């Protein structure tokens, strides 16, 4: 059995990785003159280190980050994480994530989101994955009842991969409407039973091809398990033949999509992402949402026939032909996202987003090289599409990746007050920086910046 061991941060909040990481972030914000709009703190119990993930912009007022404000933010984050460290067994709890918005007064309290990441695939323990998940949910209710935590659990995310429940996250979203009857109330046996069937059926799958899946459930509904959203990651890599996807390959996608929908019977397809690698291979991700009609008689599985396989193959072909630009295939990874729904056997398609990515393999790429790459790309698509935004990713001040959002010519974007950027390569930042530029009538301007920094002791 697992020992009843729990973990807390150092009583001296200035001597733990979270505090050190926050200090680096505050220093960076002051140096570049960009205000911290959002902050995410990922505390890793296994490695005793911390990742600070922050969005900086001009959308919130830039105020002087005084030592008292820094101490207030530092104390609040450490104290809240400490309280959740008391809820779950340290042997199983792997990470705690704190997310929140910031304004000139500090943390916006109702924007806080806490995620507790729990490992369920630990071979040296005498507990199976379902026992760990069951224990975590019971511990959550006990923590609510003893008022160790002040808000109810709002969501549960489970990750299923290669016939195993790999991990789960229990999420506490402070912004969601709070129902006094939910807080401290137990989960019903029906909810436990449904969840257990999902885990057991996935882990006992007898076939050779099984998709990876991720499901997010609503825990404010404690009488029955309700799906909020899900992703299905088919294992099949696709190719085109004379510009068309084959019905035989589409059939494999339908089989794996049905695996997920048979596990969560109140699910329906809501979206699709098609990704083309530079070598010509395609991969897919299906998005699911909870169906409003959750009757047990609801049939959500898709009949696997020649007609349905041809139908999905035609959808894939149409999506790639309509929304991608073949001239960009050679140097760019292409990602097409669409809204997708199945209505009486017919697929309904609506464009969502077209992203392309380029990753730089060499050790040092100049900003002028990225500018030339963008210039050449815009010339290639001129008259048919335009760049709406792009993001530059730097690691230790070296340019590593560029991601571009492409849209139709008719789309317009209002300009905001631009941010000043300093891409001085002599400045060494121990982490990653993402610079998000947006197109406007006045040209490209820096809309926001993402900061990633690691700290440990």
N, C-alpha and C positions, 0 to 999 in steps of 0.2 A: 504493500500500500504506500501511497504518497504521504510523506510527512507533512504535518500542518505547519509549513514554513511560509513566512511572509517577509516582504522586503520593504525598507523605507529608504528614502534619500538621506544624505547627511543632514544632521540638524543645522549645520552651518551651511546655509543656502549659497554662500559665496564660494564654497569648496566642492561643488558637484558639477558634472558636465553640462547640465541645463543652464546653470548660472553663467558658466564660462562661455557657452554658446550665445546666450542672450547678450552678454557684454560685447562680444565680437560683432553681433548684428547692430547694436546701438551705435557702436563706433563707426561701422560702415555707413549707416544711415546719415550720421552727422557729417562724415567725410564727403559723401556725394551730394548731400543736400536734398535727398528724396525721403518723403515721409513713409513710415511703415503703415500700410493699409490692412494687411492680413498677416497673421503669423501662425505657423504650425511647428510644434515641438514634438519630435519623435524620439522618445527615450527608450533605448535598447537595454533591457535588463541583462541579457546574455553577455554583451560586450561592455556594459557599463559605459556606453557613450551616447551621444546625442546628435541628432541632425536637426538643424534649424532651417525651416523652409518658409520664406517670407516674400510677400508681394509689396513692392514699394511703388508709389505713384504720387501724382499731384492732386488726386481726388480728395484727399483729406488734408487738413491744414498741417503745415510743417511747423511744429512748435519745438522749442528748446527741450531736448531730452535731459531733464535735470536728474541729479543723482537720486532725489526722492521719488520721482516718477519711475525711474529704472528699478529702484528697490521695490516699489509697489507692484509693478508688473512681475518682477522676479519672484517676489514672495507669493503672489496669488497663484502663479503657474505651478511653483513647487508645492504649495499647500494642497492644491486640487489634485495634482498627480499623486502626492503622498496618500491622500484619502482613498484613491482607487487602488493603490498598491496594497492596501489593507484588505481588499475585497477578495482577491483571487490568489490561489496557491502559487508561490513563486516558482515552483518546479515547472508549472505549466504556462504561466504568464510570460510572454516573450517581449512585448512592446506595449507602451502606452503612448497614444498620440493626443496632444492638446491642440485644438484649433480655435481661433477667435479673430474677430475684427478689432482694430485699434482706432481710436480717435484721439483728439488732443488731451482727453482726460485719462486715457489709459485703455484697459481692456473693456470692450463692450460686452457686458456680462451675459446677456441673453443670446449672444452669437456663439457662445462656447460650444464646442463639440468634442467629446471625449471618446476615443476608441481604444478598447482593450483587446489586444491581439493575443490569442491563446493557441498554443500548439496542440494538435490532437493526434499527431503521428509520431509518437515517441516509443521506439521499439523496446527500450529497457525498462518500461513501466508495466506493471500488471493491470493496466487499464486499457480498454479499447477506446476508439475514438468517440463512440456514442456515450460511454460512461463519463469521459472528460467533458463533453458538451453538456450532458445532463447535470453534472456537478457544477459547471460554471453558471448555468441558469438558476439553479437552486441557490448558489452563493450570491447571485445578483439580488434575488428577492430578500434573502437574509440581510444583506447590506442595506437595502431600502428600509426594512422594518427596524433595524437597529440604528437607522439614521447616520450611518457612516458616510453615505452619499445623500445628496439633497434633491436629486432629480431621478425620475424613473428611467430605466433602460428603454430606448425608443426603437432600436433596430438590431437585427442580428444578421451578420453576413457569414455564409459558409462557402468554403472553397473546396471543390471536389476535383481531383486529378489522378489519373491512372489508378482507378479502382480504390482510392483512399480519400477519406476526409482529411485534408492536409492541415487546415487551420480554420478558426472561426474568429470573428470580431464582434464584441458586444459594444454597442454604440449608445451614447447618451447625448442627445441633441437638445441643448437648453432652449432653443428657439421654438421648438414645437409646443403646441397648445398642451398644457398640463391638465390632466384630469385627476382630481383628488382620489377618485375611486380606483384609478390604475396604480398609483404609487402605493407600494407595499402589498399589492394583491398578487396572489400566486398565479402561475401559468396553469392552465387547465390540463387535465390528463389527455384531452383530445388534441391539444396543441403538441404535447410531448409525443403522443402516439404518431401523429402525422410526420413530425420531424424525424422520428426514429425510423419510420418506413422509408423516407427519402434517403437517409444515410445508409441504411442497411441494403436497400435495393441497389444503390449505386455501387457500394463496395462488393456486392455479390454478383455483379454483372458477369455473365458467362462468355460473352462474345470477345472477339479479338480487337475490335475497333470501338473505342469509347471516347467521346468528347470530354474535354475539361469543361467545368461549369462553375459559375459563381452566382449565388442567389442572395438577395437582400430581402429580409422579412420585417414586417411591422410588429414590434413588440408592445406597442400601445394597445393592440388588440390581443388580449391575453386569453380569450376563449377559443379562438381558432387561428390557425397559421395563415397569414395573408402575405402574398408576394407583393413586394414593391417594385422590384426590378431584377433582372438577371441577364447574364451573358453566357452564351454557348460558344465554345472554341473548337470547331471541328478539326480533326487531325488531318483530313485530306487536303493535300496541296494540289491546286488545279493548274491546268494548262489550256490554252486555246488552240483550236485547230481551224485554220483558215479564218481566224477572227471570231470563232464561236466556241462556247463551252459545251461539253458533251452531256447528254442526258444521263449517261452512266455515272459520271463523276457527280452530277447534281443529285443522283439517287443516294449516294453516300452521305451527302450533306443532309438530306431529308431524314435518313435513318438516324443520324446522330442528333438532329434537331428533335426528332420524336422521342429519343431517349430522355432528353431534358424535360420535355412537355409531359411525358408520362409520369415522371417523378413529381412534378409540381402541376397538378391537374387544373389549377385555376389560372394557368399562364397562357399568353398568346404572343405572337410575334409582333414586335413594334419597330424594329430597325435592323439594318444590315451594314456592316463595313466590309468592303472589298479592298484588299491591299495587294498591289503588284510590286514585287521586288525587281531589282535591276536585271536579274537573270531571267525574268519572264515568268516566274512562278507566282501564283495567286493564292492567298489565304483569305479566310472569311471569319467574321464574328457576327453572330446573331444576337440581337437584343430582345429581351422578353419583358413584359409587364404583367401585372395581375389583371385578370379579366373581371369585369364587374359582376357578371353572372357566375358565381362560384358553386352552382348546383352540382351535385355529384353526378348527374346525368349528362353534364356538359362534355361534349366530345371535342377535345382540342388537338388530338393527334391528326397528322396529315396522312391520307391514304397514299401508299407508295405504289404508283402505277406508272406506266409509260407516259401517260398524259401529264401527271403531276411532275415527273422527272423532267420532261421536256419543258414544262412551264417554268420551273426554277432555272433551268439552263438558259431559257430565253430571257428571264429577268436579269441574270448575271451578264449576259451578252449586251442587253439593252443598257444596263447601268454603265458598263465600261465604255461602250460606243458613244453614249450620250454625254457622259459627265467627265470623261478623262481626255487628255491631250497626248496622243502617241508621240509627238515630238519631244516630250519630256521624259520618255521612258528610259533613255540611255543613262542619264546621270542622276535621276531622281527616283526615290521610292514614292509611289503614288497611293494615296488612301482616299477612297470615296465612301462617304457616309450618306445613307438614305434612310428615310422613314418608310417602313414597310408594313403592310397589313394584308391579311388573307381574308377575303370577303367572298363567301359562297364559292370557294374554289378558285377565285381569281386574285392575283397579286396586285395590290395597289401601291404605286411607287411615288415618292415625293423626295426631291433633292434636299439634302441637308448641308453637306460640307465637302469640299475638295481640298485636300492637303497634300503637299509634296515635301519630301525631306531629302537633304543631301548631307552625308557624313564625310568629313574630311579625314583622310587616312594619314596624311603627312604630319610631321611634328609641329610645324609652324605655318599657319595660313594668315595672311594679312587681311585687314578689313577691305583693302582695295580689291583683293581677289574675290571676296564675297560680293562686293558691289558689282564687279564685272560679271559674275555668274548671274546675278539678278538682272542686270541690264540685258544680257544676251537672252535670258529667259523671257523677259517682257517683250523683246523684239520678236521672239518666236511666236508668241501668242497674241501679238498686237492685232486689234480689230475683232478678236473673238472673245477674249476674256481679259481680266486684269488682276493684278496683285492687290488684295485688300489689306493684308497685313503680313508681316514676317517676323520670325523670332531668331535671333542669333544666340547660340550657346557657347560660352567660353569656359574652359577649365584651366585654372592657374594662368589666366589671362591669354590663353591660346584659343583660337576659334576652332571649335570641334564640330558644330552642326548648324545647319540653317533649315528652318521649317517655314513654308510659305502657304498662305491661305489664298486660294484663287476663287474668284466668283465671276458672274456675268457682268457685262459692261453696264447693265442698267442699275446695278446696286450702287448706292451712295453712302458716304460716311461723313458724319459731322466731325469737324476738327475740334480738339480740345487744346488747352494750353500745353505746349510741348514741354517735355522734360529735357534738361541738359544732360548729355552723356559724355563721359570721359573714358575712352577706350585706350588709356595709357598702358601699353604693354609692360612697362616697367613696374606697374603696381601688381604685386603678387597677392592673390586672394586664395586661401586654402579651401577651395570648393568650386562650385559652379555659379555662373551668372547667366541669366536669360534676359535679353533685351527685346521687348516686344514693340515693334514699329507698326504704325497704322497709316494707310494711305488716305489722303485728303486732297481737296482742290489746291491746297498750298504745298503739296508734296508729302513725303513721309515724315512722321514725327514720332518721337519716343513716347508711348502711352503708359507703359509700366515696365517694371523690372522685377525679376524674380531672383532671390538670393538663396543659395544653398550652402550651408557651412557646417562642418563637423567639429565636434569637441569631445575630448575624453580626458580622464585623469588617471 
